Amino acid sequence: MTIEQIISTYGYFGLFFGAILEGETFIIIGGILAEHGLLKLQYVMAVAAIGAFSGDQFFFHLGRLGGKAFIERRPLWKARVERVNRLLKNYQTPMALGFRFIYGIRSATPFVFGLSGFNWKKFLFLNAIGAMIWGGVTAYLGYAFGGLLAVVLSDVKKYEFLIIIVILIIGSGIWGFVIFRSRRKRKKLLMDKTSVKNSDLSADE
C-alpha cells in the first residue's frame, strides 16, 4: 500500500481524532492534502466539524455532571475556568460560536458552559454551528495554503510530503510543549501547596 493509499484510506480517521484534540494543525494538513487530490475538501470540513463537535459536547456534559469535583482535582484549570466565566457573563452566544478560535480556552469553554447550567439544547445548537464554521475555515485555510505552495514551488509534488511532515512535526512540537508546560505548572503548584501546608504545620507547633 502506497502513502497516497494510506492517506486516502485512513486520513479521515486521523483528522477526526485530531479535531477532538484541538488539532488545527491536523485539519490544515487535511486541507493541504485535499488541494493535492488525496482527500476531498468537503469531507475534511465535515470530519473536522464532527470531531470538534463531539469533543466539545463531551466536555460540556463533563462540566454539567461532575464539574466541581473535576476542577478540585485539577487546580490548573481554575484559572482557565475563571477567565471563561468572566467572558461568559457578557458574551455567551459569541463565545459558544467562536471559542475554538481563542487559544488556551477551547477545552475549558464547553466545560464551563456545562458547569454554569447553560441550557443544553441551546449549547447543542450553537456548538453545531460553531463546529461547522471552525471546520470549514480551518480546512479551507489548509486548502488555500496548499494552492499557494503550488504557485510558489514549480514542482510542488516533489516537496509536498516533506512540507506536510515538517508542518506535522512543528504542530506536534507545539502541542508537546504546551503539555510539558502544563505539567510543570501542575508540579510547581503542588510543590507550593505542600510548602504552604508544611509552613502551617510549623506555625501550629
RANORBEL-V784102 format. One record per helix or strand of 2 or more residues. SS is the DSSP state (hx for helix, st for strand). FROM is the first residue (numbers start at 0). LEN is the number of residues. Records with the same first field share a line. If there is no record, write none. Layout:
BEGIN
SS: FROM-LEN  FROM-LEN
END
This chain:
BEGIN
hx: 2-18  23-12  40-33  75-13  91-10  105-10  119-33  155-49
END
